Amino acid sequence: MEIISIIIFFAISYGLGFMITSFMKNSENNLEKNLMRISLRFFSILAVLLRMIKVPVQWLIYLIISLAYPVYSLVRNLFSGSRSPKLNLAYKTDTVFIFGV
């Protein structure tokens, strides 16, 4: 049961991070881009806003909100005919520094 909680937590974190970082300039480094998406900065802001309008704190509400934009983006890219870019796993010095921190 704990593993499901961890998976839901990372799905919510990644979904909210994807929503926020899609409006910013993406980094060319895939590792840096994905680490930025997992950050928790938007989760706390969303929690405060939902509590202000008296929405109950339930994981399903956060999961639906966090996965709405990534699913929309996926469907939009599938029907527009554009393919996702190829995954580049080349390591650069900044990637090594990210692992070091």
N, CA, C and O atoms as CSV, one atom per row, in Angstrom:
chain,resi,resn,atom,element,x,y,z
A,1,MET,N,N,0.814,-1.198,0.000
A,1,MET,CA,C,0.000,0.000,0.000
A,1,MET,C,C,0.859,1.264,0.000
A,1,MET,O,O,0.453,2.288,-0.549
A,2,GLU,N,N,2.059,1.198,0.620
A,2,GLU,CA,C,2.923,2.366,0.652
A,2,GLU,C,C,3.440,2.714,-0.739
A,2,GLU,O,O,3.620,3.888,-1.061
A,3,ILE,N,N,3.677,1.706,-1.555
A,3,ILE,CA,C,4.194,1.962,-2.895
A,3,ILE,C,C,3.168,2.697,-3.743
A,3,ILE,O,O,3.547,3.517,-4.579
A,4,ILE,N,N,1.898,2.431,-3.556
A,4,ILE,CA,C,0.849,3.142,-4.293
A,4,ILE,C,C,0.833,4.613,-3.893
A,4,ILE,O,O,0.657,5.484,-4.744
A,5,SER,N,N,1.014,4.892,-2.615
A,5,SER,CA,C,1.071,6.278,-2.144
A,5,SER,C,C,2.248,7.020,-2.755
A,5,SER,O,O,2.128,8.186,-3.130
A,6,ILE,N,N,3.376,6.347,-2.854
A,6,ILE,CA,C,4.559,6.973,-3.443
A,6,ILE,C,C,4.339,7.237,-4.927
A,6,ILE,O,O,4.715,8.298,-5.424
A,7,ILE,N,N,3.737,6.292,-5.642
A,7,ILE,CA,C,3.463,6.470,-7.069
A,7,ILE,C,C,2.485,7.628,-7.288
A,7,ILE,O,O,2.681,8.438,-8.194
A,8,ILE,N,N,1.445,7.710,-6.475
A,8,ILE,CA,C,0.480,8.812,-6.596
A,8,ILE,C,C,1.150,10.140,-6.305
A,8,ILE,O,O,0.891,11.127,-6.992
A,9,PHE,N,N,2.015,10.180,-5.290
A,9,PHE,CA,C,2.726,11.404,-4.954
A,9,PHE,C,C,3.572,11.884,-6.122
A,9,PHE,O,O,3.533,13.066,-6.463
A,10,PHE,N,N,4.338,10.989,-6.744
A,10,PHE,CA,C,5.173,11.394,-7.866
A,10,PHE,C,C,4.337,11.729,-9.100
A,10,PHE,O,O,4.729,12.597,-9.879
A,11,ALA,N,N,3.208,11.073,-9.299
A,11,ALA,CA,C,2.330,11.422,-10.423
A,11,ALA,C,C,1.765,12.828,-10.242
A,11,ALA,O,O,1.710,13.602,-11.198
A,12,ILE,N,N,1.346,13.163,-9.023
A,12,ILE,CA,C,0.835,14.506,-8.758
A,12,ILE,C,C,1.953,15.538,-8.911
A,12,ILE,O,O,1.748,16.581,-9.532
A,13,SER,N,N,3.112,15.262,-8.364
A,13,SER,CA,C,4.237,16.200,-8.452
A,13,SER,C,C,4.665,16.416,-9.901
A,13,SER,O,O,4.887,17.551,-10.323
A,14,TYR,N,N,4.781,15.330,-10.658
A,14,TYR,CA,C,5.202,15.450,-12.052
A,14,TYR,C,C,4.139,16.150,-12.895
A,14,TYR,O,O,4.467,16.971,-13.751
A,15,GLY,N,N,2.868,15.830,-12.657
A,15,GLY,CA,C,1.798,16.463,-13.424
A,15,GLY,C,C,1.720,17.959,-13.189
A,15,GLY,O,O,1.574,18.728,-14.138
A,16,LEU,N,N,1.815,18.382,-11.931
A,16,LEU,CA,C,1.791,19.812,-11.626
A,16,LEU,C,C,3.040,20.502,-12.163
A,16,LEU,O,O,2.962,21.618,-12.678
A,17,GLY,N,N,4.183,19.849,-12.047
A,17,GLY,CA,C,5.411,20.417,-12.593
A,17,GLY,C,C,5.375,20.519,-14.101
A,17,GLY,O,O,5.878,21.490,-14.667
A,18,PHE,N,N,4.786,19.531,-14.768
A,18,PHE,CA,C,4.647,19.569,-16.221
A,18,PHE,C,C,3.765,20.736,-16.634
A,18,PHE,O,O,4.042,21.421,-17.619
A,19,MET,N,N,2.698,20.956,-15.868
A,19,MET,CA,C,1.783,22.052,-16.179
A,19,MET,C,C,2.501,23.399,-16.081
A,19,MET,O,O,2.330,24.252,-16.951
A,20,ILE,N,N,3.290,23.594,-15.050
A,20,ILE,CA,C,3.981,24.860,-14.849
A,20,ILE,C,C,5.137,25.031,-15.829
A,20,ILE,O,O,5.285,26.104,-16.415
A,21,THR,N,N,5.953,24.007,-16.018
A,21,THR,CA,C,7.114,24.148,-16.891
A,21,THR,C,C,6.753,24.185,-18.371
A,21,THR,O,O,7.593,24.558,-19.190
A,22,SER,N,N,5.543,23.814,-18.736
A,22,SER,CA,C,5.168,23.880,-20.152
A,22,SER,C,C,5.007,25.325,-20.617
A,22,SER,O,O,5.044,25.598,-21.817
A,23,PHE,N,N,4.829,26.244,-19.683
A,23,PHE,CA,C,4.700,27.652,-20.045
A,23,PHE,C,C,6.031,28.390,-19.999
A,23,PHE,O,O,6.086,29.583,-20.296
A,24,MET,N,N,7.099,27.697,-19.631
A,24,MET,CA,C,8.430,28.292,-19.566
A,24,MET,C,C,9.314,27.677,-20.639
A,24,MET,O,O,8.955,26.685,-21.274
A,25,LYS,N,N,10.473,28.286,-20.824
A,25,LYS,CA,C,11.425,27.747,-21.785
A,25,LYS,C,C,12.031,26.470,-21.202
A,25,LYS,O,O,12.567,26.481,-20.093
A,26,ASN,N,N,11.947,25.391,-21.939
A,26,ASN,CA,C,12.478,24.109,-21.476
A,26,ASN,C,C,13.987,24.070,-21.601
A,26,ASN,O,O,14.570,24.637,-22.525
A,27,SER,N,N,14.594,23.401,-20.670
A,27,SER,CA,C,16.031,23.184,-20.711
A,27,SER,C,C,16.337,22.136,-21.780
A,27,SER,O,O,15.512,21.272,-22.076
A,28,GLU,N,N,17.521,22.230,-22.345
A,28,GLU,CA,C,17.925,21.232,-23.333
A,28,GLU,C,C,18.349,19.928,-22.672
A,28,GLU,O,O,18.406,18.888,-23.327
A,29,ASN,N,N,18.644,19.981,-21.391
A,29,ASN,CA,C,19.062,18.808,-20.645
A,29,ASN,C,C,17.814,18.086,-20.131
A,29,ASN,O,O,17.050,18.655,-19.351
A,30,ASN,N,N,17.602,16.847,-20.557
A,30,ASN,CA,C,16.404,16.104,-20.167
A,30,ASN,C,C,16.339,15.837,-18.679
A,30,ASN,O,O,15.260,15.892,-18.088
A,31,LEU,N,N,17.471,15.550,-18.064
A,31,LEU,CA,C,17.480,15.270,-16.634
A,31,LEU,C,C,17.075,16.502,-15.839
A,31,LEU,O,O,16.268,16.407,-14.915
A,32,GLU,N,N,17.625,17.649,-16.189
A,32,GLU,CA,C,17.287,18.892,-15.499
A,32,GLU,C,C,15.815,19.230,-15.688
A,32,GLU,O,O,15.149,19.667,-14.749
A,33,LYS,N,N,15.309,19.028,-16.897
A,33,LYS,CA,C,13.915,19.324,-17.183
A,33,LYS,C,C,12.980,18.458,-16.338
A,33,LYS,O,O,11.993,18.958,-15.797
A,34,ASN,N,N,13.282,17.174,-16.224
A,34,ASN,CA,C,12.426,16.281,-15.449
A,34,ASN,C,C,12.566,16.500,-13.950
A,34,ASN,O,O,11.592,16.334,-13.217
A,35,LEU,N,N,13.750,16.868,-13.477
A,35,LEU,CA,C,13.896,17.186,-12.056
A,35,LEU,C,C,13.132,18.455,-11.695
A,35,LEU,O,O,12.600,18.561,-10.590
A,36,MET,N,N,13.073,19.407,-12.604
A,36,MET,CA,C,12.300,20.626,-12.355
A,36,MET,C,C,10.811,20.312,-12.285
A,36,MET,O,O,10.081,20.955,-11.531
A,37,ARG,N,N,10.360,19.348,-13.047
A,37,ARG,CA,C,8.943,19.006,-13.050
A,37,ARG,C,C,8.502,18.317,-11.765
A,37,ARG,O,O,7.327,18.391,-11.405
A,38,ILE,N,N,9.406,17.657,-11.074
A,38,ILE,CA,C,9.045,16.928,-9.861
A,38,ILE,C,C,9.017,17.855,-8.644
A,38,ILE,O,O,8.590,17.441,-7.566
A,39,SER,N,N,9.457,19.079,-8.801
A,39,SER,CA,C,9.530,19.962,-7.635
A,39,SER,C,C,8.149,20.183,-7.017
A,39,SER,O,O,7.126,19.976,-7.670
A,40,LEU,N,N,8.135,20.595,-5.781
A,40,LEU,CA,C,6.897,20.693,-5.012
A,40,LEU,C,C,6.390,22.123,-4.867
A,40,LEU,O,O,5.488,22.364,-4.065
A,41,ARG,N,N,6.931,23.064,-5.602
A,41,ARG,CA,C,6.557,24.459,-5.392
A,41,ARG,C,C,5.093,24.720,-5.719
A,41,ARG,O,O,4.442,25.485,-5.007
A,42,PHE,N,N,4.561,24.119,-6.759
A,42,PHE,CA,C,3.184,24.405,-7.134
A,42,PHE,C,C,2.185,23.621,-6.296
A,42,PHE,O,O,1.037,24.042,-6.148
A,43,PHE,N,N,2.601,22.501,-5.755
A,43,PHE,CA,C,1.707,21.688,-4.936
A,43,PHE,C,C,1.254,22.451,-3.698
A,43,PHE,O,O,0.079,22.399,-3.332
A,44,SER,N,N,2.173,23.156,-3.053
A,44,SER,CA,C,1.806,23.907,-1.845
A,44,SER,C,C,0.901,25.079,-2.181
A,44,SER,O,O,-0.027,25.370,-1.425
A,45,ILE,N,N,1.143,25.756,-3.288
A,45,ILE,CA,C,0.278,26.874,-3.699
A,45,ILE,C,C,-1.116,26.362,-4.018
A,45,ILE,O,O,-2.105,26.979,-3.620
A,46,LEU,N,N,-1.213,25.256,-4.722
A,46,LEU,CA,C,-2.510,24.681,-5.051
A,46,LEU,C,C,-3.256,24.244,-3.791
A,46,LEU,O,O,-4.469,24.427,-3.698
A,47,ALA,N,N,-2.553,23.679,-2.838
A,47,ALA,CA,C,-3.186,23.245,-1.590
A,47,ALA,C,C,-3.779,24.425,-0.835
A,47,ALA,O,O,-4.889,24.332,-0.310
A,48,VAL,N,N,-3.054,25.524,-0.778
A,48,VAL,CA,C,-3.566,26.713,-0.087
A,48,VAL,C,C,-4.779,27.276,-0.815
A,48,VAL,O,O,-5.771,27.638,-0.182
A,49,LEU,N,N,-4.706,27.351,-2.137
A,49,LEU,CA,C,-5.838,27.884,-2.899
A,49,LEU,C,C,-7.089,27.023,-2.764
A,49,LEU,O,O,-8.195,27.546,-2.627
A,50,LEU,N,N,-6.916,25.719,-2.801
A,50,LEU,CA,C,-8.075,24.841,-2.651
A,50,LEU,C,C,-8.667,24.912,-1.247
A,50,LEU,O,O,-9.884,24.819,-1.087
A,51,ARG,N,N,-7.831,25.075,-0.239
A,51,ARG,CA,C,-8.353,25.208,1.121
A,51,ARG,C,C,-9.081,26.538,1.314
A,51,ARG,O,O,-10.023,26.620,2.102
A,52,MET,N,N,-8.651,27.575,0.599
A,52,MET,CA,C,-9.311,28.880,0.715
A,52,MET,C,C,-10.730,28.849,0.172
A,52,MET,O,O,-11.603,29.563,0.664
A,53,ILE,N,N,-10.961,28.020,-0.847
A,53,ILE,CA,C,-12.320,27.932,-1.403
A,53,ILE,C,C,-13.070,26.727,-0.856
A,53,ILE,O,O,-14.077,26.301,-1.421
A,54,LYS,N,N,-12.570,26.178,0.255
A,54,LYS,CA,C,-13.233,25.117,1.017
A,54,LYS,C,C,-13.383,23.799,0.251
A,54,LYS,O,O,-14.376,23.089,0.414
A,55,VAL,N,N,-12.392,23.478,-0.583
A,55,VAL,CA,C,-12.384,22.190,-1.269
A,55,VAL,C,C,-11.715,21.178,-0.345
A,55,VAL,O,O,-10.629,21.455,0.165
A,56,PRO,N,N,-12.318,20.023,-0.112
A,56,PRO,CA,C,-11.699,19.050,0.789
A,56,PRO,C,C,-10.380,18.523,0.235
A,56,PRO,O,O,-10.212,18.365,-0.974
A,57,VAL,N,N,-9.465,18.261,1.133
A,57,VAL,CA,C,-8.148,17.761,0.743
A,57,VAL,C,C,-8.237,16.257,0.547
A,57,VAL,O,O,-8.258,15.492,1.511
A,58,GLN,N,N,-8.289,15.843,-0.705
A,58,GLN,CA,C,-8.316,14.432,-1.052
A,58,GLN,C,C,-7.350,14.212,-2.197
A,58,GLN,O,O,-7.195,15.067,-3.069
A,59,TRP,N,N,-6.706,13.064,-2.186
A,59,TRP,CA,C,-5.686,12.796,-3.184
A,59,TRP,C,C,-6.266,12.726,-4.590
A,59,TRP,O,O,-5.580,13.064,-5.554
A,60,LEU,N,N,-7.515,12.293,-4.725
A,60,LEU,CA,C,-8.118,12.162,-6.046
A,60,LEU,C,C,-8.314,13.524,-6.716
A,60,LEU,O,O,-8.152,13.646,-7.930
A,61,ILE,N,N,-8.658,14.533,-5.943
A,61,ILE,CA,C,-8.831,15.876,-6.493
A,61,ILE,C,C,-7.496,16.395,-7.027
A,61,ILE,O,O,-7.430,16.936,-8.130
A,62,TYR,N,N,-6.428,16.226,-6.233
A,62,TYR,CA,C,-5.106,16.663,-6.683
A,62,TYR,C,C,-4.631,15.870,-7.896
A,62,TYR,O,O,-3.993,16.430,-8.787
A,63,LEU,N,N,-4.929,14.592,-7.941
A,63,LEU,CA,C,-4.517,13.762,-9.069
A,63,LEU,C,C,-5.221,14.184,-10.355
A,63,LEU,O,O,-4.592,14.257,-11.411
A,64,ILE,N,N,-6.515,14.461,-10.274
A,64,ILE,CA,C,-7.265,14.896,-11.457
A,64,ILE,C,C,-6.755,16.238,-11.954
A,64,ILE,O,O,-6.560,16.427,-13.155
A,65,ILE,N,N,-6.539,17.171,-11.033
A,65,ILE,CA,C,-6.033,18.491,-11.430
A,65,ILE,C,C,-4.641,18.382,-12.036
A,65,ILE,O,O,-4.342,19.033,-13.037
A,66,SER,N,N,-3.795,17.563,-11.432
A,66,SER,CA,C,-2.415,17.485,-11.900
A,66,SER,C,C,-2.266,16.735,-13.220
A,66,SER,O,O,-1.333,17.013,-13.973
A,67,LEU,N,N,-3.150,15.803,-13.516
A,67,LEU,CA,C,-3.023,15.036,-14.757
A,67,LEU,C,C,-3.879,15.577,-15.898
A,67,LEU,O,O,-3.817,15.054,-17.011
A,68,ALA,N,N,-4.665,16.601,-15.649
A,68,ALA,CA,C,-5.531,17.139,-16.697
A,68,ALA,C,C,-4.721,17.732,-17.845
A,68,ALA,O,O,-4.976,17.405,-19.005
A,69,TYR,N,N,-3.754,18.594,-17.550
A,69,TYR,CA,C,-2.977,19.216,-18.620
A,69,TYR,C,C,-2.028,18.244,-19.319
A,69,TYR,O,O,-1.935,18.295,-20.545
A,70,PRO,N,N,-1.315,17.356,-18.608
A,70,PRO,CA,C,-0.484,16.390,-19.338
A,70,PRO,C,C,-1.285,15.487,-20.280
A,70,PRO,O,O,-0.815,15.168,-21.372
A,71,VAL,N,N,-2.481,15.074,-19.875
A,71,VAL,CA,C,-3.321,14.247,-20.758
A,71,VAL,C,C,-3.787,15.063,-21.962
A,71,VAL,O,O,-3.793,14.568,-23.089
A,72,TYR,N,N,-4.179,16.318,-21.717
A,72,TYR,CA,C,-4.580,17.202,-22.819
A,72,TYR,C,C,-3.425,17.397,-23.792
A,72,TYR,O,O,-3.619,17.340,-25.006
A,73,SER,N,N,-2.230,17.626,-23.270
A,73,SER,CA,C,-1.055,17.824,-24.111
A,73,SER,C,C,-0.736,16.567,-24.921
A,73,SER,O,O,-0.383,16.658,-26.097
A,74,LEU,N,N,-0.857,15.404,-24.299
A,74,LEU,CA,C,-0.612,14.144,-24.993
A,74,LEU,C,C,-1.615,13.934,-26.125
A,74,LEU,O,O,-1.228,13.570,-27.236
A,75,VAL,N,N,-2.885,14.157,-25.855
A,75,VAL,CA,C,-3.921,13.986,-26.875
A,75,VAL,C,C,-3.718,14.987,-28.004
A,75,VAL,O,O,-3.864,14.636,-29.175
A,76,ARG,N,N,-3.383,16.230,-27.666
A,76,ARG,CA,C,-3.161,17.256,-28.687
A,76,ARG,C,C,-1.993,16.873,-29.582
A,76,ARG,O,O,-2.066,17.049,-30.798
A,77,ASN,N,N,-0.910,16.349,-28.998
A,77,ASN,CA,C,0.251,15.959,-29.802
A,77,ASN,C,C,-0.035,14.719,-30.645
A,77,ASN,O,O,0.488,14.599,-31.753
A,78,LEU,N,N,-0.848,13.804,-30.147
A,78,LEU,CA,C,-1.171,12.611,-30.925
A,78,LEU,C,C,-2.024,12.935,-32.139
A,78,LEU,O,O,-1.818,12.370,-33.213
A,79,PHE,N,N,-2.983,13.842,-31.975
A,79,PHE,CA,C,-3.874,14.164,-33.080
A,79,PHE,C,C,-3.308,15.209,-34.029
A,79,PHE,O,O,-3.807,15.350,-35.145
A,80,SER,N,N,-2.290,15.938,-33.622
A,80,SER,CA,C,-1.692,16.915,-34.526
A,80,SER,C,C,-0.683,16.261,-35.459
A,80,SER,O,O,-0.242,16.879,-36.428
A,81,GLY,N,N,-0.316,15.025,-35.177
A,81,GLY,CA,C,0.591,14.300,-36.048
A,81,GLY,C,C,2.050,14.503,-35.698
A,81,GLY,O,O,2.920,13.872,-36.298
A,82,SER,N,N,2.340,15.377,-34.730
A,82,SER,CA,C,3.741,15.586,-34.366
A,82,SER,C,C,4.200,14.475,-33.436
A,82,SER,O,O,3.454,14.021,-32.569
A,83,ARG,N,N,5.397,14.061,-33.625
A,83,ARG,CA,C,5.984,13.012,-32.800
A,83,ARG,C,C,6.800,13.655,-31.694
A,83,ARG,O,O,7.319,14.759,-31.854
A,84,SER,N,N,6.910,12.972,-30.593
A,84,SER,CA,C,7.728,13.492,-29.500
A,84,SER,C,C,9.192,13.424,-29.906
A,84,SER,O,O,9.580,12.551,-30.682
A,85,PRO,N,N,10.009,14.338,-29.386
A,85,PRO,CA,C,11.432,14.317,-29.754
A,85,PRO,C,C,12.119,13.070,-29.232
A,85,PRO,O,O,11.689,12.463,-28.250
A,86,LYS,N,N,13.191,12.704,-29.907
A,86,LYS,CA,C,13.940,11.524,-29.495
A,86,LYS,C,C,14.615,11.794,-28.160
A,86,LYS,O,O,15.053,12.911,-27.885
A,87,LEU,N,N,14.690,10.786,-27.356
A,87,LEU,CA,C,15.310,10.895,-26.046
A,87,LEU,C,C,16.818,10.900,-26.196
A,87,LEU,O,O,17.404,9.973,-26.754
A,88,ASN,N,N,17.438,11.955,-25.691
A,88,ASN,CA,C,18.882,12.092,-25.776
A,88,ASN,C,C,19.469,11.798,-24.400
A,88,ASN,O,O,19.242,12.557,-23.459
A,89,LEU,N,N,20.214,10.717,-24.274
A,89,LEU,CA,C,20.779,10.328,-22.995
A,89,LEU,C,C,22.255,10.673,-22.869
A,89,LEU,O,O,22.971,10.060,-22.078
A,90,ALA,N,N,22.706,11.634,-23.631
A,90,ALA,CA,C,24.107,12.031,-23.545
A,90,ALA,C,C,24.332,12.808,-22.250
A,90,ALA,O,O,23.566,13.713,-21.919
A,91,TYR,N,N,25.377,12.451,-21.528
A,91,TYR,CA,C,25.689,13.118,-20.268
A,91,TYR,C,C,26.643,14.274,-20.515
A,91,TYR,O,O,27.642,14.134,-21.221
A,92,LYS,N,N,26.329,15.393,-19.936
A,92,LYS,CA,C,27.192,16.567,-20.019
A,92,LYS,C,C,27.703,16.876,-18.613
A,92,LYS,O,O,27.321,16.209,-17.652
A,93,THR,N,N,28.545,17.863,-18.498
A,93,THR,CA,C,29.101,18.191,-17.182
A,93,THR,C,C,28.028,18.705,-16.234
A,93,THR,O,O,28.100,18.437,-15.035
A,94,ASP,N,N,27.031,19.435,-16.735
A,94,ASP,CA,C,25.983,19.922,-15.845
A,94,ASP,C,C,25.120,18.769,-15.321
A,94,ASP,O,O,24.583,18.856,-14.217
A,95,THR,N,N,24.983,17.700,-16.093
A,95,THR,CA,C,24.251,16.519,-15.620
A,95,THR,C,C,25.006,15.849,-14.482
A,95,THR,O,O,24.396,15.391,-13.515
A,96,VAL,N,N,26.312,15.792,-14.590
A,96,VAL,CA,C,27.123,15.194,-13.528
A,96,VAL,C,C,27.006,16.042,-12.265
A,96,VAL,O,O,26.945,15.495,-11.163
A,97,PHE,N,N,26.974,17.362,-12.404
A,97,PHE,CA,C,26.823,18.231,-11.234
A,97,PHE,C,C,25.461,18.073,-10.592
A,97,PHE,O,O,25.356,18.173,-9.370
A,98,ILE,N,N,24.413,17.830,-11.364
A,98,ILE,CA,C,23.080,17.603,-10.802
A,98,ILE,C,C,23.084,16.342,-9.963
A,98,ILE,O,O,22.510,16.322,-8.874
A,99,PHE,N,N,23.726,15.282,-10.456
A,99,PHE,CA,C,23.822,14.038,-9.671
A,99,PHE,C,C,24.648,14.259,-8.412
A,99,PHE,O,O,24.381,13.646,-7.378
A,100,GLY,N,N,25.640,15.124,-8.491
A,100,GLY,CA,C,26.491,15.376,-7.338
A,100,GLY,C,C,25.791,16.133,-6.227
A,100,GLY,O,O,26.111,15.952,-5.052
A,101,VAL,N,N,24.859,16.962,-6.580
A,101,VAL,CA,C,24.131,17.746,-5.576
A,101,VAL,C,C,23.111,16.866,-4.943
A,101,VAL,O,O,22.374,17.310,-4.063
